[in-house]
Amino acid sequence: MIPPVACRCFSQVGACGIIYLSDHPDSSCMTDDFDQLVVKATEGDAQAQCDLANYYYDVFDEHFDPELAAKWYLKAAEQGNPEAQFCIARLYSWGDGVEQSSAKAVEWYKKAIKNDHTDAMCDLASMYLFDPEVRNSRKNALKLYEKAAMLGNPNAQYFLGLMYLDGDYVEQSYEKAKQWFLRAAEQDNPYAQFDLGEMYLLGLGVRKSKKDAFKWYLKSAENDHALGQYAVATMYLEGKGTKQSYKDAFKWMKEAAEQGVRSAMYDLALLYHYGTGTKKSNKEAFKWMRLVADELFDDDDDYYLDEEEEEKAE
């Protein structure tokens, strides 16, 4: 829970996927914080160097500069800061602020992994599986995911669940898929929560239960999962797994539609047209139906463009 304060400074780190919060008494806190970090970082403080890099890699901050971010991440990483090692590895992997180098990315990921950085384990495992420059054995990738998962990383737990669900790189097992999805879902991973809902709805390795399916769909919806929101809206609309509620159905259908779920956009238009769960509005119904139509036309245009390109290639 974020404590109530007079002023909060937010520094979002794109490379590391972390939001740092710091509390200050007045609106000049960002500048004061930044100036203090520059002094500490210049004096060689590794954590200050990493924090300063976070400012430089924040696209919403006036100091945004990926090259300077890379410079300070590298300085902190060379002093053994595991978060900086992870971040500079990602920048090398993406070629952001530095020249792209899969080899250097792997080097820094391995150093972060020695410090038990679980996100680094996930990233390196992904490179082993999908990066043609550094592909390694599936066995080594699986070991990294398993280690990260055992250390509590919800993304690794979710990915292992997917692997066991689909039988990718491992022997297919609904039981193991459920176990890993559950561990990730309990840490509020919305994708794991949604997939658990799917497993209960379809009875994959578990006893079919619309009630349990709704429970996990709702958790994913509350964590902003668009398809989870659509599933919850549909179940409220039909009264499946929960008490029927047109008002709640409308609420979640609108959430899903605003995130671009086409089926939700269409159903939302119908809810407005018939006044189901909301005040009847043909104007809103037309707006949402028009958005669906525009998307369908865009899909048709893309299809014909692809066909033309194929014909030219022949």
Contacts in CASP RR format, 6 or more apart in sequence:
PFRMAT RR
TARGET T0000
AUTHOR 0000-0000-0000
METHOD contacts of the structure
MODEL  1
MIPPVACRCFSQVGACGIIYLSDHPDSSCMTDDFDQLVVKATEGDAQAQC
DLANYYYDVFDEHFDPELAAKWYLKAAEQGNPEAQFCIARLYSWGDGVEQ
SSAKAVEWYKKAIKNDHTDAMCDLASMYLFDPEVRNSRKNALKLYEKAAM
LGNPNAQYFLGLMYLDGDYVEQSYEKAKQWFLRAAEQDNPYAQFDLGEMY
LLGLGVRKSKKDAFKWYLKSAENDHALGQYAVATMYLEGKGTKQSYKDAF
KWMKEAAEQGVRSAMYDLALLYHYGTGTKKSNKEAFKWMRLVADELFDDD
DDYYLDEEEEEKAE
2 8 0 8 1.000
2 21 0 8 1.000
3 23 0 8 1.000
5 23 0 8 1.000
5 24 0 8 1.000
6 24 0 8 1.000
6 25 0 8 1.000
6 26 0 8 1.000
7 23 0 8 1.000
7 24 0 8 1.000
7 25 0 8 1.000
7 26 0 8 1.000
7 27 0 8 1.000
7 29 0 8 1.000
8 21 0 8 1.000
8 22 0 8 1.000
8 23 0 8 1.000
8 24 0 8 1.000
9 21 0 8 1.000
9 22 0 8 1.000
9 23 0 8 1.000
9 24 0 8 1.000
9 29 0 8 1.000
9 30 0 8 1.000
9 33 0 8 1.000
10 19 0 8 1.000
10 20 0 8 1.000
10 21 0 8 1.000
10 60 0 8 1.000
11 19 0 8 1.000
11 20 0 8 1.000
11 22 0 8 1.000
11 51 0 8 1.000
11 54 0 8 1.000
11 55 0 8 1.000
11 58 0 8 1.000
11 61 0 8 1.000
12 18 0 8 1.000
12 19 0 8 1.000
12 20 0 8 1.000
12 58 0 8 1.000
12 59 0 8 1.000
12 60 0 8 1.000
13 19 0 8 1.000
13 20 0 8 1.000
13 54 0 8 1.000
13 57 0 8 1.000
13 58 0 8 1.000
13 87 0 8 1.000
14 57 0 8 1.000
14 58 0 8 1.000
14 59 0 8 1.000
15 57 0 8 1.000
15 69 0 8 1.000
15 73 0 8 1.000
15 87 0 8 1.000
15 90 0 8 1.000
15 91 0 8 1.000
15 96 0 8 1.000
16 54 0 8 1.000
16 83 0 8 1.000
16 86 0 8 1.000
16 87 0 8 1.000
16 90 0 8 1.000
16 119 0 8 1.000
18 54 0 8 1.000
20 51 0 8 1.000
20 54 0 8 1.000
22 29 0 8 1.000
22 33 0 8 1.000
24 32 0 8 1.000
24 33 0 8 1.000
30 61 0 8 1.000
34 52 0 8 1.000
34 55 0 8 1.000
34 63 0 8 1.000
37 48 0 8 1.000
37 51 0 8 1.000
37 52 0 8 1.000
37 55 0 8 1.000
38 52 0 8 1.000
40 48 0 8 1.000
41 48 0 8 1.000
41 49 0 8 1.000
41 51 0 8 1.000
41 52 0 8 1.000
41 72 0 8 1.000
41 75 0 8 1.000
44 75 0 8 1.000
44 79 0 8 1.000
46 75 0 8 1.000
46 76 0 8 1.000
46 79 0 8 1.000
46 80 0 8 1.000
46 81 0 8 1.000
46 84 0 8 1.000
47 76 0 8 1.000
47 81 0 8 1.000
49 72 0 8 1.000
49 73 0 8 1.000
49 75 0 8 1.000
49 76 0 8 1.000
49 79 0 8 1.000
49 81 0 8 1.000
49 84 0 8 1.000
50 72 0 8 1.000
50 73 0 8 1.000
50 76 0 8 1.000
50 81 0 8 1.000
50 83 0 8 1.000
50 84 0 8 1.000
50 87 0 8 1.000
52 72 0 8 1.000
53 68 0 8 1.000
53 69 0 8 1.000
53 70 0 8 1.000
53 71 0 8 1.000
53 72 0 8 1.000
53 73 0 8 1.000
53 76 0 8 1.000
53 84 0 8 1.000
53 87 0 8 1.000
54 69 0 8 1.000
55 61 0 8 1.000
55 63 0 8 1.000
56 63 0 8 1.000
56 64 0 8 1.000
56 65 0 8 1.000
56 66 0 8 1.000
56 68 0 8 1.000
56 69 0 8 1.000
56 72 0 8 1.000
57 64 0 8 1.000
57 66 0 8 1.000
57 69 0 8 1.000
57 73 0 8 1.000
57 87 0 8 1.000
58 64 0 8 1.000
66 91 0 8 1.000
66 96 0 8 1.000
66 97 0 8 1.000
67 97 0 8 1.000
67 98 0 8 1.000
69 91 0 8 1.000
69 97 0 8 1.000
70 88 0 8 1.000
70 91 0 8 1.000
70 96 0 8 1.000
70 97 0 8 1.000
70 98 0 8 1.000
72 84 0 8 1.000
73 84 0 8 1.000
73 87 0 8 1.000
73 88 0 8 1.000
73 91 0 8 1.000
74 84 0 8 1.000
74 88 0 8 1.000
75 84 0 8 1.000
76 83 0 8 1.000
76 84 0 8 1.000
77 84 0 8 1.000
77 85 0 8 1.000
77 87 0 8 1.000
77 88 0 8 1.000
77 108 0 8 1.000
77 111 0 8 1.000
80 111 0 8 1.000
80 115 0 8 1.000
82 111 0 8 1.000
82 112 0 8 1.000
82 115 0 8 1.000
82 116 0 8 1.000
82 117 0 8 1.000
82 120 0 8 1.000
83 112 0 8 1.000
83 117 0 8 1.000
85 108 0 8 1.000
85 109 0 8 1.000
85 111 0 8 1.000
85 112 0 8 1.000
85 115 0 8 1.000
85 117 0 8 1.000
85 120 0 8 1.000
86 108 0 8 1.000
86 109 0 8 1.000
86 112 0 8 1.000
86 117 0 8 1.000
86 119 0 8 1.000
86 120 0 8 1.000
86 123 0 8 1.000
88 98 0 8 1.000
88 108 0 8 1.000
89 104 0 8 1.000
89 105 0 8 1.000
89 106 0 8 1.000
89 107 0 8 1.000
89 108 0 8 1.000
89 109 0 8 1.000
89 112 0 8 1.000
89 120 0 8 1.000
89 123 0 8 1.000
90 96 0 8 1.000
90 105 0 8 1.000
90 123 0 8 1.000
91 97 0 8 1.000
91 98 0 8 1.000
92 98 0 8 1.000
92 100 0 8 1.000
92 101 0 8 1.000
92 102 0 8 1.000
92 104 0 8 1.000
92 105 0 8 1.000
92 108 0 8 1.000
93 100 0 8 1.000
93 102 0 8 1.000
93 105 0 8 1.000
93 123 0 8 1.000
93 127 0 8 1.000
94 100 0 8 1.000
95 101 0 8 1.000
102 127 0 8 1.000
102 131 0 8 1.000
102 133 0 8 1.000
102 134 0 8 1.000
103 133 0 8 1.000
103 134 0 8 1.000
105 127 0 8 1.000
106 124 0 8 1.000
106 127 0 8 1.000
106 134 0 8 1.000
109 120 0 8 1.000
109 123 0 8 1.000
109 124 0 8 1.000
109 127 0 8 1.000
110 124 0 8 1.000
112 120 0 8 1.000
113 120 0 8 1.000
113 121 0 8 1.000
113 124 0 8 1.000
113 144 0 8 1.000
116 151 0 8 1.000
118 147 0 8 1.000
118 148 0 8 1.000
118 151 0 8 1.000
118 152 0 8 1.000
118 153 0 8 1.000
118 156 0 8 1.000
119 148 0 8 1.000
119 153 0 8 1.000
119 155 0 8 1.000
121 144 0 8 1.000
121 145 0 8 1.000
121 147 0 8 1.000
121 148 0 8 1.000
121 151 0 8 1.000
121 153 0 8 1.000
121 156 0 8 1.000
122 144 0 8 1.000
122 145 0 8 1.000
122 148 0 8 1.000
122 153 0 8 1.000
122 155 0 8 1.000
122 156 0 8 1.000
122 159 0 8 1.000
124 144 0 8 1.000
125 140 0 8 1.000
125 141 0 8 1.000
125 142 0 8 1.000
125 144 0 8 1.000
125 145 0 8 1.000
125 148 0 8 1.000
125 156 0 8 1.000
126 141 0 8 1.000
127 134 0 8 1.000
127 136 0 8 1.000
128 134 0 8 1.000
128 135 0 8 1.000
128 136 0 8 1.000
128 137 0 8 1.000
128 138 0 8 1.000
128 140 0 8 1.000
128 141 0 8 1.000
128 144 0 8 1.000
129 135 0 8 1.000
129 138 0 8 1.000
129 141 0 8 1.000
129 169 0 8 1.000
138 169 0 8 1.000
141 169 0 8 1.000
142 163 0 8 1.000
142 169 0 8 1.000
142 170 0 8 1.000
145 156 0 8 1.000
145 159 0 8 1.000
145 160 0 8 1.000
145 163 0 8 1.000
146 156 0 8 1.000
146 160 0 8 1.000
148 155 0 8 1.000
148 156 0 8 1.000
149 156 0 8 1.000
149 157 0 8 1.000
149 160 0 8 1.000
149 180 0 8 1.000
149 183 0 8 1.000
152 183 0 8 1.000
152 187 0 8 1.000
154 183 0 8 1.000
154 184 0 8 1.000
154 187 0 8 1.000
154 188 0 8 1.000
154 189 0 8 1.000
154 192 0 8 1.000
155 184 0 8 1.000
155 189 0 8 1.000
157 180 0 8 1.000
157 181 0 8 1.000
157 183 0 8 1.000
157 184 0 8 1.000
157 187 0 8 1.000
157 189 0 8 1.000
157 192 0 8 1.000
158 180 0 8 1.000
158 181 0 8 1.000
158 184 0 8 1.000
158 189 0 8 1.000
158 191 0 8 1.000
158 192 0 8 1.000
158 195 0 8 1.000
160 176 0 8 1.000
160 180 0 8 1.000
161 176 0 8 1.000
161 177 0 8 1.000
161 179 0 8 1.000
161 180 0 8 1.000
161 181 0 8 1.000
161 184 0 8 1.000
161 192 0 8 1.000
161 195 0 8 1.000
162 168 0 8 1.000
162 177 0 8 1.000
162 195 0 8 1.000
163 169 0 8 1.000
163 170 0 8 1.000
164 170 0 8 1.000
164 172 0 8 1.000
164 173 0 8 1.000
164 174 0 8 1.000
164 176 0 8 1.000
164 177 0 8 1.000
164 180 0 8 1.000
165 172 0 8 1.000
165 174 0 8 1.000
165 177 0 8 1.000
165 181 0 8 1.000
165 195 0 8 1.000
165 199 0 8 1.000
165 204 0 8 1.000
166 172 0 8 1.000
167 173 0 8 1.000
170 176 0 8 1.000
174 199 0 8 1.000
174 204 0 8 1.000
174 205 0 8 1.000
174 206 0 8 1.000
175 205 0 8 1.000
177 199 0 8 1.000
177 204 0 8 1.000
178 196 0 8 1.000
178 199 0 8 1.000
178 205 0 8 1.000
178 206 0 8 1.000
180 192 0 8 1.000
181 192 0 8 1.000
181 195 0 8 1.000
181 196 0 8 1.000
181 199 0 8 1.000
182 192 0 8 1.000
182 196 0 8 1.000
184 191 0 8 1.000
184 192 0 8 1.000
185 192 0 8 1.000
185 193 0 8 1.000
185 196 0 8 1.000
185 216 0 8 1.000
185 219 0 8 1.000
188 219 0 8 1.000
188 223 0 8 1.000
190 219 0 8 1.000
190 220 0 8 1.000
190 223 0 8 1.000
190 224 0 8 1.000
190 225 0 8 1.000
190 228 0 8 1.000
191 220 0 8 1.000
191 225 0 8 1.000
193 216 0 8 1.000
193 217 0 8 1.000
193 219 0 8 1.000
193 220 0 8 1.000
193 223 0 8 1.000
193 225 0 8 1.000
194 216 0 8 1.000
194 217 0 8 1.000
194 220 0 8 1.000
194 225 0 8 1.000
194 227 0 8 1.000
194 228 0 8 1.000
194 231 0 8 1.000
196 216 0 8 1.000
197 212 0 8 1.000
197 213 0 8 1.000
197 215 0 8 1.000
197 216 0 8 1.000
197 217 0 8 1.000
197 220 0 8 1.000
197 231 0 8 1.000
198 204 0 8 1.000
198 213 0 8 1.000
199 205 0 8 1.000
199 206 0 8 1.000
200 206 0 8 1.000
200 208 0 8 1.000
200 209 0 8 1.000
200 210 0 8 1.000
200 212 0 8 1.000
200 213 0 8 1.000
200 216 0 8 1.000
201 208 0 8 1.000
201 210 0 8 1.000
201 213 0 8 1.000
202 208 0 8 1.000
203 209 0 8 1.000
206 212 0 8 1.000
210 235 0 8 1.000
210 240 0 8 1.000
210 241 0 8 1.000
211 241 0 8 1.000
211 242 0 8 1.000
213 231 0 8 1.000
213 235 0 8 1.000
213 241 0 8 1.000
214 232 0 8 1.000
214 235 0 8 1.000
214 240 0 8 1.000
214 241 0 8 1.000
214 242 0 8 1.000
217 228 0 8 1.000
217 231 0 8 1.000
217 232 0 8 1.000
217 235 0 8 1.000
218 232 0 8 1.000
220 227 0 8 1.000
220 228 0 8 1.000
221 228 0 8 1.000
221 229 0 8 1.000
221 231 0 8 1.000
221 232 0 8 1.000
221 252 0 8 1.000
221 255 0 8 1.000
224 259 0 8 1.000
226 255 0 8 1.000
226 256 0 8 1.000
226 259 0 8 1.000
226 260 0 8 1.000
226 261 0 8 1.000
226 264 0 8 1.000
227 256 0 8 1.000
227 261 0 8 1.000
228 256 0 8 1.000
229 252 0 8 1.000
229 253 0 8 1.000
229 255 0 8 1.000
229 256 0 8 1.000
229 259 0 8 1.000
229 261 0 8 1.000
229 264 0 8 1.000
230 252 0 8 1.000
230 253 0 8 1.000
230 256 0 8 1.000
230 261 0 8 1.000
230 263 0 8 1.000
230 264 0 8 1.000
232 248 0 8 1.000
232 252 0 8 1.000
233 248 0 8 1.000
233 249 0 8 1.000
233 250 0 8 1.000
233 251 0 8 1.000
233 252 0 8 1.000
233 253 0 8 1.000
233 255 0 8 1.000
233 256 0 8 1.000
233 264 0 8 1.000
233 267 0 8 1.000
234 240 0 8 1.000
234 249 0 8 1.000
234 267 0 8 1.000
235 241 0 8 1.000
235 242 0 8 1.000
236 242 0 8 1.000
236 244 0 8 1.000
236 245 0 8 1.000
236 246 0 8 1.000
236 248 0 8 1.000
236 249 0 8 1.000
236 252 0 8 1.000
237 244 0 8 1.000
237 246 0 8 1.000
237 249 0 8 1.000
237 253 0 8 1.000
237 267 0 8 1.000
237 276 0 8 1.000
238 244 0 8 1.000
239 245 0 8 1.000
246 271 0 8 1.000
246 276 0 8 1.000
246 277 0 8 1.000
247 277 0 8 1.000
247 278 0 8 1.000
249 271 0 8 1.000
249 276 0 8 1.000
249 277 0 8 1.000
250 268 0 8 1.000
250 271 0 8 1.000
250 276 0 8 1.000
250 277 0 8 1.000
250 278 0 8 1.000
253 264 0 8 1.000
253 267 0 8 1.000
253 268 0 8 1.000
253 271 0 8 1.000
254 268 0 8 1.000
256 264 0 8 1.000
257 264 0 8 1.000
257 265 0 8 1.000
257 267 0 8 1.000
257 268 0 8 1.000
257 288 0 8 1.000
262 292 0 8 1.000
262 295 0 8 1.000
265 288 0 8 1.000
265 291 0 8 1.000
265 292 0 8 1.000
265 295 0 8 1.000
266 288 0 8 1.000
266 289 0 8 1.000
266 292 0 8 1.000
268 288 0 8 1.000
269 284 0 8 1.000
269 285 0 8 1.000
269 286 0 8 1.000
269 287 0 8 1.000
269 288 0 8 1.000
269 289 0 8 1.000
269 292 0 8 1.000
270 276 0 8 1.000
270 285 0 8 1.000
271 277 0 8 1.000
271 278 0 8 1.000
272 278 0 8 1.000
272 280 0 8 1.000
272 281 0 8 1.000
272 282 0 8 1.000
272 284 0 8 1.000
272 285 0 8 1.000
272 288 0 8 1.000
273 280 0 8 1.000
273 282 0 8 1.000
273 285 0 8 1.000
274 280 0 8 1.000
275 281 0 8 1.000
END
